Every structure is written in structure tokens, then in C-alpha cells.
Amino acid sequence: MAMDKKILVIDDDESVIWVIRKALEPLGYDIETKTNIKAGLKAVDRFKLILLDLMLPDGNGLDALKEIKVFSPDAVVIMVTAHGRMESVIEAMKEGAYDYLEKPFDIEELKITVEKAFRDISMREELLKLRQDKEDSASCHIIGKSKGILKVFKEIGRVAPKDVTVLISGESGTGKELVAKAIHSNSRRKFRPFIAINSASIPKDLLEAELFGWEKGAFTGAVEKTEGKIYAADGGTLFLDEISELNIGLQAKLLRFLQEQEYSPIGSNKIIKADVRIIGATNRDLKDCIRIGKFREDLYYRFNVIEIKLPPLRERKEDILPLARHFLKESITLFELPPKDFSKDAEKIFLNYDWPGNVRELENSIKRASILSRGSLIERKDIFVNDYSACSVREFLEGKLKGFLGKMAKIEKSDLYETVTSEVEKALFTIVLKETGGSQVKAAKVLGINRNTLSKKLKDYKLI
């Protein structure tokens, strides 16, 4: 049985279920039934089409519809209603129901409605596939299983179907644009454009023109009329990254657009309507920006209808290795490399490092290491080239001494301990003295040893 021919029926009326089976099973549809909301909600994620009764033993079908649309926004729901409940049907349609059927069923109407629903599902999936192929859908896949990122997934699921403004906050490199894309992809706007602008990467005096467009001759260099990003995003989603970088004048115009869904291009008095969902992102505390007069308070509250806070990578350690493997797989495909994997030491340093640049730093490190590494194993030295801060002193020394010690251990009476200890001390004292301008007092403080002890060792090593 083809997966796209499966239908979930949530109804406690056995006669209704019998009619549905008799009408649809001969046409090749696979019918599964649940007699209450609780059981039905547990099964919805396996079905593209759901027939849902308005009145069920454990609650109202409208409440079930709302929950389905949050956690399975792609599901097509046909409401089933008895006579006299048209006001509920109207409400159901507002909440995203595809259609409704009245009891008792007209068999032909049931067949036609279900067939039409599956045609629309097929067309929608084809359109989505074409759009995803064009936009490289892999780039918006969020990977993680930590509590912090699972909380983000839940928030995306709740907010995506609701056409409200969203603020995404988090450190640079945490994946704010990926979250915005996920919200868009799970919203009713998913078949319309997703347009992204990084406010920090565009000169502030050009950002207004980039957003709203301009008329010919509106300013020097405006040789022809140009539509802005808001026009391009009509019907879809506009993602504004680093909104703290917007100047105060542009903030006022953006606020007007958020309130009225209308704007005027530069050099024009024409009012243009646009149906655009705005998602903003920032790596700064906007309340601090408000206090110093860099961000409008009214715009902040307009943006902050719902805020999704992204945790830094150092707070989601259990996601690091799955992310690293994902980026390695991508790199092998992208750069046409032979199969590679991480050594145990490399995996250890992944988990011990704080990743101040977050997921973006991890991705870039993996890409570089996949190219520079020799052989099938990526070692820690491949990941942090010339970046000793990524390793502890012990790890750095272990890496440097490994080959030397292997050779020395084979030589009898090599005085290994004395040789290594003295050479490390010589190097350490030389470096610290240079950094402190030759001052033994300062060097002793930095080293945490007595000045007389330092002076004696310097003489023994003939460093003074």
C-alpha cells in the first residue's frame, strides 16, 4: 500500500467509520481509525490526510485541530460535523482545516473531497521539492538532541504556524538563520520566498534602499527603478539578521511596515501593500541597545512578540560530535574526498574546546581539517592548525614530545626525566624572561616561584 494513500479517521461513531471504509477502501485507500483525541494525536505524524470529528468523547475536535497544526503543520485535516454545527466549521476553517463533511455522508462527496485532498498534497509536495532543490534544503537542517536544542525545536513547532513576528537571539554562529528557515519551512508561507538580509554587512545608508527599493533618479546612481527585498518576499518571509545594526530612522520605517504592512520606495509617494512575515535576529541584548538610545523601544516590543533563544555550542556538548560528523560528511561530498573519520584524540578535543565561534566555527574547522588531513583519520593537529589555545598545556606538550620520547625510550641510560625536564624549563624561562623584558622579579611572579630559585636555575642553565 502506497504511503500517500493512508488516511487516519478520528471518530467514535462506528457507523461513520463503516461508511468511510466502504467508500474508500475499494479505491485503494488504507484506513486507520482512532476513537478519541488522545489516541489520534499520537498517530497523526504518520498520516498526510486526517478525517477529524468535531465532537469526541475526550474533547473538542477544534482543540485537536489546533494541536495537529502546531506539531504536524503539513497534515491535511478534513473536519467531520453533524447538522447545526456550522459555526464550529467556520472556526475550523480559520484554524487551518482543509475542508469539512457533513453527517450523514454523501458517498460521492466523500470520494471527491478525499481525492482532491490527495491531489493537492501531491502538488504541494512537488512544489516544495522543486523549491528545496533550488534553495539547497540541506543547508537549513538543524542537528541536535540536547535539551537546549530540543526546546528550540518545540518553540519552532509552536510558532511556525502562527503568523507572528519572531525574534531569534543568540551568539554569533549559533544558527539563527537556520532557525528562521525552519520557521518558514513549517509555516503556511513555505511555498513562497524566504529572503535574508544581514543588516551588519550592508552599509547603513544603503540598507533602506535594499529593503524598500527605489524609483529611478531617487539618488545618485539610481539609474533605473529597483524593487526591494520586501517586494521580493511578498507572501513569504523576510529574515533580518543583526537588527541592532539598523539606524534609528530606518527603525521607524520598519516599525510602520510591521504595523501597517505597507511601505513607500525611496523617491516615491506611492503606498505599496506587502504580505510579509518578519523574523529578526540579534547577538546583542536589545534592552541594552534601548538604554543607550541605539534601538527603539516600540520596535523592540513589536519584534519581541515571541523570542527564541539559541544556546551556545558549549552548552550543548552532546550535539558537538553529531554536528562534526555531519559537517565531515558534507565536506567529503563537497570536496570529493576519500572516506575519512575522526581519531579518538580529535573527538576528545572537540568536546573539551569551548567553541567561541559556535556551530559556524565547528563547521569551518571541519572543512579545513578534511582538506588538510592526510590519510583516513583526522587528528587534533588537523583541526586546530597553529592554534595552541585550543589545547591544554598538557595536551600540547604530549603532542610535541610524543615522537621524541619514542626514540629516546629505546636508548639505555638516556636520563630521560632530567633531559626533558631541563629542556622544558630552559624554554619556559627564556620565553617568560623575554615577555617580562628581562626582569627576574616579574618573571618569578609570572612563573609562581621564588626569585632566588629562578636566579639559581638561570645560572645553572647558563641563561644569564
N, C-alpha and C positions, 0 to 999 in steps of 0.2 A: 504494500500500500504506500503510495507516494506521500511524503511528509506533508506536502501542501494541500492534501485532501482531508486532513484531520480537523474535526470540529469538537469543541468542548461545549456541552449543554449543562448549564447550572439551573436546574428547575426541579422542584419536588413533586410536580404533577405527573403521575405515571402515564396518564392518557396523552398528555402533550409529548412526552418522550417517545411513546409508541408511534404517534403520528410523524414525528421528526424522523425516526428510524425508517418507517415505511416509505416516506417520501424520498429520503436522501441516500440510504444505503444501496438501493439498486443502481444509483448513478455513480457509485464508486467512492462515496464519502465514508470515512471511518468515524463513527460517533462514540464519544466517551461522555458519560454522564456523572454529575455530582448533584446531590440533593440539598446541599446547603452552602452558604458563602465560605465558611472556614475551609471545607474540603476543596471547593472550587478554586479559591485563591492559591492554594498550594500547587495546583496543577496548571495554572494559566500560562506559565512560561514555556510550556511545551506545545502551545497552540497559537496559530495565527488568526483563527476565527472562533469567536465565543458567542453563543446564544445565552443571554442572561435574563432571568425572570426578575421583574420589579419587586415582587413580594416573595420572600423566602422565610423559612422557619426561624433562622437566627439573625435576621436583619433585613435592611432595605437594599434592594439592588442598586440604587443610586450611590449609596456609600461604597458598595463593592466596585462599581464602575470607576469611581474616583481613585480607589486604591489600585485598580488594574492599570489605570492611565499613568500612575506615578511609577510603578515598578515594571510594567510591561507596556511602554508607550506605543509600541508598534502593533499591539494586538488590535484587531478589528472586532468591535463589540456590537452585536445586534440585540437590542432590548426586546423583551417579550412582555406584553402588557394585556391586562384584561380591559373590558369596556369601562369607560368612565374614569380612566387614569391618564387622560391626555395632558394634563398639567405636569405630570411626572415625566411624560415623554418629552415635552418641550425642555424641561430641565436636563433630561438625559442627553439630548442633542447638544445642549450648551456645554455639557461636560465632556463631549467628545464621542458620543455614541455614533456609530456609522449609519444605522437605520433602526426601525422598530417594526415589530409584527404584532398584530392583534390576535388574541384568543377569541373564538376558536380559529385555527389556521385555515387560510385558503392555501391548499397544497401547491397550486401553480405559483402563487405569490411567494411562498416559501422557497421553492426551487429557483425562481428568477432572482430573488434577493440574495440567496447564497451564491449562486453562480456569478452574479455581478460583483459581489464582495471579493470572490477569489480572483476575478479578472483584474479588479483594481489593485489587489495585493500583488499580483504578478507584475503589473505595470509599474507599481511603486518600487518594487524591488529591482526591476530592471533599470529604472531611472536612477535609483540610489547607487547601483553598481557602476553605472556609467560615470556618475559624479565622483564616486570614490576612486575609480580608476584614474580619473583626471587629476584629482587632488592628492593622490597617494595616501590612501586611507591608513596605511601602516604608521604614518607619521603622527597620528593622533591617538595611538593606542597607549593607554596608561597601564603600567605594570606595577603590581604591588599586592601584598597580603597583610601588611602591618595594620594595627588598629587605627593609626592615624590616616592612612590612605583609604582604608575601608570606610571610615567616617566620611571622607571626601566623596567616595563613590555613592554613598547613601544620599548625601546632600545634592549631588548632581542629579540623581534619580528623582528627588523630590522637586527640585527647582526647574528642571528642564521643561516639563510640560506647561508650567505656569509662565505666561508671557510677561515676566517682570525683569527689571534691571538688576544686574548682579555685580557685586564687587568681589574680585578674587585677590587675596593678599598673600604675600609670601616673599621669601628672599629670592634674589636673582638666581635663575637656573632651576627653580623648583618645578617648573612645568605649567605655568599659569595659562599659556596659550593652549596647551593640550586640554586643560580643563574646560576652557571656553569652547573649543571644538567639540568636546564631548557633550556639553550642554546643547550646542547647536544640533549635533547629530541625533540627539534624543528628543528634539522638540518638533513641533508642527512645521517649523521652518526648514527642516532638514533637506528639502529638495530645492531650496533657494540658496543664494550665495552666502558664503562666510568670508568676510573681508576683515583683515587685520592691519592695524597701524601701530607702529611703535612711536609713541609721542616723543621719546628722547632721541630718536635717530633722525628726525626731520627738523630743520631749523624752525624756531618758534614763529618767525614771521611768514613762513610758508605753510604752516600746519593748517591754518584756517582755510586757505585755498585748496589744500589737499582734501579736507573734509567736505567742504560745501561747493567746491568748483568755482568757476568764474566765467564772466562774459568776455567777449573779445574786446581788447583795449582797456580792461579794468585796471591794469597796472603794466609797468614796463615789462615787455616780454610776453604779454598775453596776446599772442598773435591770432588765436582762434578760441572759440568757446570750448570749454572743457568741463565735463561733468565730474563731480567729486565722488569720494568714497561712499558717502551716504546714498547718493543716487545709485551707485553700483550695488549697494547692499539692500536695495528696496525689496521688501518681502522676506529678507533674511536677517543675518546677524552681523553687527559691526563690533569688532573687538578692539578696544582702545587700551594698549599696553602703556604702562608708566603714566597714568593720568595726572600724577602730581606735577608733571613737566608742562602741563597746559598753562598758558599765561592767563591772567585774570580776565582779560577782555574776551578771550575765546571761551573761557569757562561760562561766562554769561550767555553767550550764543548757544553753547551746548545745552545749558540748562533750559533755555527756551525751546530747543528742539525736543528735549526729553518731555517737557510739559505739553507741547502742542503738536509734536510730530510734524513740524513744518519748518522750513528754512528758506533763506534767500541766498543765491550765489553772489560772490563778490562782484560788485558793479551792476547789480540788478535789483529792481524793486519788486520783481515777481516773487510771489509766495508759492513754494513747491511743497506738496504733501509727500511724505515718505513713511512707509510702514517698516520700521527698522527696530530690531531689539538691540539695545546697547549692553555690552558686557565690558566692564572696566577692570583694570588690574594695576596693582602698585606694590613696590617693595619697600615703601616708606609708610610711616604712621601718619595718615592723613589728618588726624587730630592735632599732631604737632605742626603740620603744614598750615592748619587753620589758625593756630595760636600765633604763628609768625606772619600771618597775612598772605600766605602763598596759595591758599586754597579756599574757595568759597564754602561757607558752612551749609548754605542751602543746597549746593550741588552735592556736597558730601552726603547729606541725608537723602537726596534723590537717588544717588548711586547705591547707598548702603541699605537698600530695601532688604537684600539678603547678602550676607558676606560669607564666602567660603575661604577658610584659612588653610593654606598648604603647609604641611610640616616640612622642615628642612630634612635633607637626607640623613644627617647624623642622628635624627630622632626616629628613623625608620630603618634600623640596621638590617632587619630581616628581609628588606627589599633590595639590598645592595647587590648580592650575588645573582638573584634572578635578573635584575636590570643589567648587570655586567654581561651575563650570558646572552641576553637579548641583543645588546649592542655588538657583542662579538659576532653573533650570527649574522647580523645586518652588515657588519664590516666585511666579513668573509664573502658575502654575496656581492656587495657593492664594489669591492676592490679585486674580486676574482682571485681570492687567496686559497691556498690549500687548507684542509681542516686544521683547526687549532683549538687548544684548550688552555685553562689556567693551571699553573702549578699550585701546590698547597701553600707555598710561601706567598704567592701572588694573592690568593684568596684571603690569606690572613691579613695582609696589608690593606686589602680592600675594606675589611671590617674594622681595622684599627685606626684608619685615617678618618679625619673629621669632614672631609669634602666641603670646604667653604664655598665652592662654586656649585655645589649640589649636583643634581642629575646631569646638568649640562657639562660640568667638569668631568664627571664619570664617563659620559659618552665620548667626549673629546679624547680623554686618556685612553680609552679602549681602542678608538680608531687609530690613534698614533701607535699604540703598542702592537696592534695587529699587523701594521705595516713594517715596523722596525724590528720586531722579534724574529729570531732565526729558529728554525725548527718548528716542531709541532706544539711546544709548550711556551706559553707566555710567562716570563719570570717577573719578579718585582722590579728588577732593574729596567725592564722594558716599559713599565708603567710610569715610573717617576724618573725620567731621564734628567740627571743633574739636579734633582730636587730632593736634597737630603732632609728637608724639613718633613717630608712625608714618612720618614723612618725614625725610629728611636735611635739614640746613640748606640745602644747595644746591637740593634739590627744593622746599622751602618757598618760598625766595626766587624761584625760577623761576616758581612758580605765581602769586605776588603781583606780580611785575614784568612778566609777560607782556603784559597789556593796556596797561600804562603805556608800556612800551618800544615797542610797536607804534605808538602815537600820536606819541611823541617822535621816532622814527626818520624821520618824514615832515617834520620841521621842520629846515631848514638851520641850521647853527651853533647847535645846541641844547646844545653842551657836555655831551653825554650821559654820558660817562665821569665827569667831575667832578661833575655833578649827582647821579647815582646813588650814587657813592662817598661823597660828603659826607653825603647824607641817611641812608645806611645807618649810617655812623659816628656821626652825631648820635643816631640812635635807639638804637644799641648802647651808647654811652657813658651816655646818660640812664638806660637800664634797669639797667645794671650799677652805676652810682652809687647808684641807689635801693635796689638789693638789698644793697649794702655799707654802707648808712647814711651815704652821702656821703663815705666815706673813700677818698681818692685812692690811698693805699698799697694797700689791699685791692683796689680796682678794678683797679689796674695789674697785680696778681698774677693776678687772675681773667682779665684780658684777655691776659696774657702779653706786656706791653710795658713799656718803661721808664717810671718815674713822671714824669720830666721831659717825655718825649714826650707822655704823656697830658695833663699840665698845659698844655702848649703848645697842643694841639689843642682842649682845653676852652675856652681863651681865644680861639682863632681862631673857634670856633663860637659864642662868646658864651654858653657854658653855665655859666660862673661869673662 
